[in-house]
Amino acid sequence: MRAFVLAAAIAAALNGSAFARTYDEIMEEAEAAFVKEDYSAAGALLDEAQIKRPYSLFLTRNRILTRLLTGREEEALAIASAVAARGLVLQTPKHEAFDRLKALPSWRPIEARMEANAQPVGVAAVIAEYPEDGLLPEAISIRKGRRLIGSVRTGGVLRAAQTLSPLARLDGGVFDIEQDGKSVFAAVNNQIAYERRGEEPPFAAIVEIDARTGRERRRVRMPAADSLIGDIEIDRHGTLYASDSLQPRLFALGKADAAARILATDERWANLQGIALDEKHDRLFLADYLTGLYVVDLRNGAVRPIGNPSDAHLGGIDGLYFHDGDLIGVQNGVSPQRIVRIRLDKTGSLAERLDVLAGSLEGWAEPTHGVIVGGEFHYIATSNWPAYDDDGNVRGGADLAPLRIMSVSIRWR
């Protein structure tokens, strides 16, 4: 989703928890320091903010800028080198300070590392392609060979066989779908890039439809209009779990429940995205775009951050999936975008290693969600999110790619 969903989440967070307000206060002070051209103070404040948002590349970039503006080139180079060591590329705006940085001899090995990071990884294996380019496809589900696609733009739930055919047309964008027996569950939000946004007051809902006819069976709206449901999972008992990206919290919805309940919140959360269920251990893994990975104990809602002893970049993850004791992540909030496998320790509390399975592939237009099929990960390669502006409209001259589904092996190499 994801630049303007992230922006909306930050705006919503400013009126949220004490933790978010503290972050806001830091950023207000940093902005004031920039205005006063007190770049040393601004840098210290941004360092403090980075502790709270460790995977915010916006903060990282501006921390580098403050070093350059205060004559601390070695510190700027060290921060940039750490970005490169994590396999990323530093995207910088036009500014004379960054021009000076890139003219330094010490920049050349960092630049070479980033150029290597930007090279394609893996094979662009296309398993299906459809000519439709205006769907803004975010959701995919495969069950017993039946593949469904969810459209953020149109609200469509589509059967994806030889061609696309409609199963249902919902009254909001479809951000995720899950098949469960005779039902299909959809995370529906009439916000962001939904084509009829603004016609009705904003809402977020879980909608259950008949898997054969598409008829609506049940609808449960989230308790507040300022929610945006980004990802859902269903356990073997029929309990549905949903992540809220705007007011970061985890909902649970029982099979017969008329309303969702808040299962977990955490002051460290900023912008929740994908969730991944591990039923064997009664836990759920969550990805936060800015603060990394967490695990929630489903028995009591306790939240623990996933440790990162290898110093991998664990932010910017959209889709998240549990597989064979590890996590598969679609990391579209970084440059280069990539699909990764994160090896967890036996307790599921440490990320011991990150492998890039695919990255910067030809034919991508911001990959989003996927599904594990045997030893492969099938994913939407062309969501087209970058073609939409902050108001949810197609940018002038934007190139919309057709719906393309790709696959990648998720076995360790």
C-alpha positions in Angstrom: 0.0 0.0 0.0 1.9 2.1 0.8 3.3 5.5 0.9 0.1 7.3 1.6 -1.3 4.6 3.9 1.9 5.2 5.9 1.4 9.0 5.8 -2.2 8.5 7.0 -1.0 6.3 9.8 1.5 8.9 11.0 -1.2 11.6 11.0 -3.6 9.4 12.9 -0.9 8.5 15.4 -0.3 12.1 16.3 -3.7 11.9 18.1 -3.0 8.5 19.6 -1.0 7.0 22.3 1.5 8.6 24.6 4.3 6.9 22.8 3.2 8.4 19.4 2.8 11.9 21.0 6.3 11.6 22.4 7.5 10.8 18.9 5.5 13.7 17.5 7.0 16.1 20.1 10.5 15.0 19.1 9.7 15.6 15.4 8.2 19.0 16.1 11.4 20.0 18.0 13.5 18.6 15.1 11.5 20.6 12.6 11.9 23.8 14.7 15.6 23.2 14.9 15.8 22.8 11.1 14.0 26.1 10.7 16.4 27.8 13.0 19.3 26.1 11.1 20.4 24.5 14.3 21.4 21.3 12.5 23.3 19.9 15.4 20.2 19.9 17.6 18.1 18.6 14.8 20.5 15.7 14.3 20.4 14.8 18.0 16.6 14.9 17.9 16.4 12.7 14.8 18.7 10.2 16.5 16.2 10.0 19.3 13.4 9.6 16.9 15.2 6.8 15.0 15.3 4.8 18.2 11.6 4.8 18.2 11.3 4.2 14.5 14.4 2.1 13.8 13.5 1.3 10.2 12.4 4.7 9.0 14.6 5.5 6.1 13.1 9.0 6.1 14.8 9.6 9.5 18.0 7.9 8.4 18.3 10.1 5.3 17.7 13.3 7.4 20.2 12.2 10.0 22.8 11.9 7.3 21.8 15.4 6.1 22.3 16.9 9.5 25.8 15.5 9.7 26.7 16.9 6.3 25.3 20.3 7.3 27.5 20.4 10.5 30.7 19.2 8.8 30.6 15.6 10.2 31.1 13.8 6.9 32.6 10.7 8.5 29.5 10.2 10.6 27.3 10.7 7.5 29.4 8.1 5.6 29.1 5.7 8.5 25.3 5.9 8.5 25.1 5.5 4.8 27.5 2.5 5.0 25.2 0.8 7.4 22.3 1.3 5.0 24.4 -0.4 2.2 25.4 -3.2 4.6 21.8 -4.1 5.0 21.4 -4.6 1.3 19.6 -1.3 0.6 20.0 1.8 -1.6 19.9 5.3 -0.1 17.5 7.5 -2.1 18.4 11.1 -1.6 16.6 14.3 -2.7 18.4 17.0 -4.7 20.5 18.9 -2.2 24.0 20.4 -2.4 25.0 18.6 0.8 24.3 15.2 -0.7 26.1 16.3 -3.8 29.2 17.0 -1.6 28.8 13.6 0.0 28.8 11.8 -3.3 31.9 13.7 -4.4 34.0 12.3 -1.5 36.4 9.5 -2.3 35.1 7.6 0.7 31.7 7.5 -0.9 32.8 5.4 -3.8 32.9 2.0 -2.1 29.5 2.7 -0.5 28.1 3.7 -3.9 29.5 0.5 -5.4 27.8 -1.6 -2.7 24.5 0.1 -3.3 24.8 -0.4 -7.0 25.3 -4.1 -6.3 22.3 -4.1 -4.0 20.1 -2.7 -6.7 20.9 -5.5 -9.1 18.1 -8.1 -9.8 18.0 -11.2 -7.6 16.2 -14.3 -8.6 14.1 -15.2 -11.6 11.0 -13.3 -12.9 8.8 -16.5 -13.0 5.4 -15.4 -14.3 2.7 -18.0 -13.5 -0.3 -15.9 -14.7 -1.0 -12.6 -16.4 -4.2 -10.8 -17.0 -4.7 -7.7 -19.2 -6.6 -5.8 -16.5 -4.5 -2.9 -15.3 -6.9 -0.7 -13.2 -7.6 -3.1 -10.3 -4.9 -2.0 -7.9 -4.7 -5.6 -6.8 -3.6 -6.1 -3.2 -5.0 -9.4 -2.1 -4.6 -13.0 -3.3 -5.8 -16.3 -1.9 -5.4 -19.8 -3.2 -7.2 -22.7 -1.7 -7.6 -26.2 -3.3 -6.5 -24.7 -6.6 -8.9 -21.9 -6.6 -7.3 -18.5 -6.9 -9.0 -15.3 -5.9 -7.8 -11.7 -6.3 -9.0 -8.6 -4.3 -9.1 -5.2 -5.9 -8.5 -2.0 -3.8 -9.6 0.2 -6.6 -12.9 -1.4 -7.6 -13.9 -3.5 -4.5 -14.0 -6.6 -6.7 -13.3 -10.1 -5.5 -12.3 -11.9 -8.7 -11.8 -15.5 -9.7 -8.5 -15.8 -11.4 -8.4 -18.8 -13.7 -7.7 -18.6 -17.4 -9.4 -15.2 -17.3 -10.7 -13.0 -14.5 -14.3 -13.3 -13.6 -16.3 -11.5 -10.8 -17.3 -13.3 -7.6 -18.5 -10.2 -5.7 -18.3 -6.4 -5.9 -18.0 -4.9 -2.4 -18.6 -1.3 -1.3 -14.9 -0.7 -0.4 -11.5 -1.6 -1.5 -10.4 -5.2 -0.8 -7.1 -5.2 1.0 -6.9 -8.9 1.9 -8.9 -12.0 1.4 -9.0 -15.5 3.0 -10.9 -18.6 1.9 -12.3 -20.7 4.7 -14.6 -23.6 3.7 -17.7 -22.3 2.0 -16.9 -18.7 2.8 -14.6 -16.0 1.7 -13.6 -13.2 4.1 -12.5 -9.8 2.9 -10.8 -6.8 4.6 -12.8 -3.9 3.2 -12.0 -0.2 3.5 -13.8 2.5 1.5 -10.7 4.8 1.8 -7.3 5.5 0.2 -7.5 4.6 -3.6 -11.0 3.0 -3.7 -12.7 4.6 -6.7 -15.8 5.6 -4.8 -14.1 6.9 -1.7 -15.8 10.0 -0.2 -19.3 9.0 -1.3 -20.0 7.5 2.2 -18.3 8.1 5.6 -15.1 6.1 5.9 -15.3 2.6 7.4 -13.3 -0.5 7.8 -15.1 -3.9 7.9 -14.7 -7.6 7.7 -17.1 -9.0 5.1 -18.0 -12.7 4.7 -19.3 -13.8 1.4 -20.5 -17.1 0.0 -17.6 -18.8 -1.8 -19.8 -20.0 -4.6 -22.3 -17.2 -5.2 -20.6 -14.1 -3.8 -23.6 -13.3 -1.7 -22.9 -11.4 1.5 -23.4 -13.5 4.6 -22.0 -11.3 7.4 -20.5 -7.8 7.9 -18.7 -6.6 10.9 -17.5 -3.0 11.0 -14.5 -2.1 13.1 -15.4 0.0 16.2 -14.0 3.3 14.9 -14.0 5.1 11.6 -10.3 5.8 11.8 -9.4 2.1 11.2 -7.9 0.6 8.1 -7.7 -3.2 8.0 -4.6 -4.2 6.0 -4.3 -7.9 6.6 -6.3 -10.8 8.0 -5.7 -14.5 9.1 -8.1 -17.2 10.1 -7.3 -20.1 12.5 -8.7 -23.6 12.4 -11.5 -22.6 14.8 -12.8 -19.9 12.5 -11.4 -17.0 14.6 -10.3 -14.1 12.4 -7.4 -11.8 13.2 -7.0 -8.4 11.6 -4.3 -5.7 11.7 -5.3 -2.0 11.8 -2.8 0.2 10.0 -4.1 3.6 11.1 -4.6 3.0 14.8 -2.1 0.2 15.2 -3.9 -2.6 17.0 -4.7 -6.2 16.4 -8.4 -7.3 16.3 -9.9 -10.7 16.9 -13.3 -11.8 15.6 -14.8 -15.1 16.6 -16.9 -17.2 14.3 -20.2 -16.1 15.9 -19.2 -12.7 17.1 -21.2 -9.6 16.2 -18.3 -7.3 16.9 -14.5 -7.5 16.8 -12.5 -7.1 20.0 -9.0 -5.5 20.4 -6.7 -8.4 21.2 -3.4 -6.4 21.4 -2.0 -2.9 21.2 1.5 -1.7 21.8 3.1 1.7 22.2 5.9 0.7 19.9 3.6 0.0 16.9 3.4 2.8 14.3 2.0 1.2 11.1 1.0 -2.4 11.2 1.0 -4.4 7.9 1.1 -8.1 7.4 0.3 -10.8 10.0 1.3 -14.4 10.0 -0.4 -17.1 12.1 1.5 -19.9 13.8 -1.3 -22.0 15.3 1.0 -24.7 16.7 2.4 -22.3 19.2 -0.7 -20.1 19.6 1.0 -17.0 18.3 0.8 -14.4 15.6 3.7 -12.6 13.9 3.2 -8.9 12.9 5.1 -6.6 10.6 5.3 -2.9 11.3 6.6 -0.8 8.5 8.7 1.5 10.8 9.5 -0.5 13.9 10.0 -4.1 12.6 8.6 -7.5 13.6 6.6 -8.6 16.7 5.0 -11.8 18.0 1.7 -11.8 19.9 0.7 -14.6 22.3 -2.9 -15.4 21.2 -3.7 -16.7 24.7 -3.3 -13.4 26.5 -2.4 -10.7 23.9 1.2 -10.3 25.2 3.5 -8.6 22.7 7.2 -9.1 22.2 9.5 -7.6 19.6 11.5 -9.9 17.5 15.2 -9.5 18.3 17.6 -8.6 15.5 21.1 -9.8 16.3 22.2 -9.9 12.7 21.2 -6.2 12.2 19.1 -7.0 9.1 16.6 -4.4 7.9 13.3 -5.8 9.2 11.1 -2.8 8.3 9.1 -2.0 5.2 7.4 -5.4 5.1 3.9 -5.5 3.7 2.8 -9.2 3.2 4.1 -11.6 5.9 3.8 -15.4 6.0 4.8 -18.1 8.4 6.5 -21.1 6.8 8.5 -24.0 8.3 9.5 -22.0 11.4 10.5 -18.9 9.4 8.9 -15.8 8.0 8.5 -14.9 4.3 8.1 -11.1 3.8 7.3 -8.9 0.9 9.5 -5.9 1.6 8.1 -3.2 -0.6 8.8 -0.3 1.7 12.5 -0.2 1.0 14.8 0.3 -2.0 15.3 -2.1 -3.7 12.0 -3.8 -3.1 12.5 -7.5 -2.4 11.0 -10.8 -1.1 12.9 -12.2 1.8 13.0 -15.2 4.1 13.8 -14.5 7.7 15.2 -17.4 9.7 13.9 -17.4 13.2 15.5 -19.2 16.2 13.7 -22.1 17.8 11.8 -19.9 20.2 10.6 -17.6 17.4 11.9 -14.6 19.3 15.1 -13.8 17.2 15.6 -13.1 13.5 18.9 -14.9 13.0 19.3 -14.3 9.3 17.7 -12.6 6.3 18.0 -14.0 2.8 16.8 -12.2 -0.3 14.8 -14.6 -2.4 13.9 -12.1 -5.2 14.5 -8.4 -5.7 14.3 -5.7 -8.3 12.9 -8.1 -10.9 11.8 -7.1 -14.4 8.0 -6.9 -14.5 7.5 -5.7 -11.0 5.3 -2.7 -10.1 5.4 -2.9 -6.3 4.8 -6.5 -5.2 2.3 -6.8 -2.3 0.6 -9.9 -0.9 1.1 -13.6 -1.8 0.4 -17.1 -0.7 2.6 -20.1 0.0 2.0 -23.0 -2.4 4.1 -26.0 -1.4 7.7 -24.9 -1.7 6.9 -21.7 -3.7 5.6 -18.3 -2.9 3.0 -17.0 -5.4 2.6 -13.2 -5.2 1.0 -10.2 -6.9 4.0 -8.6 -8.7 2.1 -5.6 -10.1 -0.1 -3.8 -7.6 0.7 -0.5 -9.3 0.6 1.5 -6.0 3.3 3.9 -7.2 1.0 5.0 -10.0 -1.4 6.5 -7.5 -1.0 9.9 -5.8 -1.6 10.7 -2.2 -5.3 11.4 -2.9 -5.7 8.0 -4.5 -5.9 9.2 -8.1 -3.9 7.8 -11.0 -0.9 10.1 -11.6 -0.8 11.9 -14.9 1.2 9.8 -17.4 1.5 6.9 -15.0 2.2 3.5 -16.6 -0.2 0.9 -15.3 1.0 -2.7 -15.6 -1.3 -5.6 -16.2 -2.1 -7.9 -13.3 0.9 -10.2 -13.1 1.3 -13.1 -10.6 4.8 -14.5 -10.1 6.4 -17.2 -8.1 9.7 -17.7 -6.2 11.1 -20.7 -4.5 11.2 -20.3 -0.7 13.6 -23.1 0.0 17.0 -22.1 1.5 19.7 -21.9 -1.2 
